[in-house]
Amino acid sequence: MSDDLVKRLTIKAGVMEMGEKIAWGSDTSLMHEAADRIEELEAKLAKAVEALEKIAQHDIQYWAINTLAELKGEK
């Protein structure tokens, strides 16, 4: 995952703050992309929290290996 979205959001916010005109819909398109990324990261975070809770209760190595593989998209 790159920080390209963060960079584009920062640039777009700066342009808007300066009152410059932007292409119609480019702001909402970027917002939708950011919302999708936030949802993806929230799901991954929830998965990581769930795994850590299981790690605290059960076999650490099993949950750590499987969760890491899922988060990397290898499973």
N, C-alpha and C positions, 0 to 999 in steps of 0.2 A: 504494500500500500504506500503510495507516495504522498507527499504533502502538496501536490499540485492543486487539490481542491482548496486547501487552506490558503495557498498563495492566490488563487483566483478569487476567493471570497474576500480576501484582504484588499486586493486591487480594486475589485468592484465596489466595495464599501468606500474606499478612498475616492474613487471617481464620483460616486453618488454624493458624498459629503461635500465635494468641491462644486457640486451643482452642475456637473457636465452631463450632457445628454448621453444616454445609453441606448443600445438597440432594444426596441420593444420586445418584451418577453425574456430578455437575457437575464434579468434579475430573478424572475420567478423560476426560470429553468435551473439556474444555479442553486436556488433555494431548495428545489425539489431534489436535486442531486445531493445536496448537503443533508437533507432529511433522510434520504435513503441510506447515506453513509452512517448517519447517527443510529438509525435502526439496526444496521448491520453490526456496528460496534457495541450497541447495547445488548444484542443477542449474544455476541461473543463474550462480553463481560459477564452476563448472566450464566453462561456455560462455564466460564472460569470459576465463578463464585460457587456454583453447584459442585464442580470438581473439587475445589478446595474444602468444601464442607464434607464431601465424601472422603477425601484424603485424611481429614482430621479424625474420621471415624473408622476407616478401613485400611485396606492395603494401598499404601502410598504409591508405590511404583506402578501398579496396574492403572490407577486412575490418572496419574501424571502422564504416562506414555500415551494412553488412549485420548485424553483430552488434548494434549499437544498435537497429536496427529489430526484430530478433528479441526482444531483452530487453524492449522496450516493447510487444511483442505486435502489432506492425504488419506482421509478415511471417509 
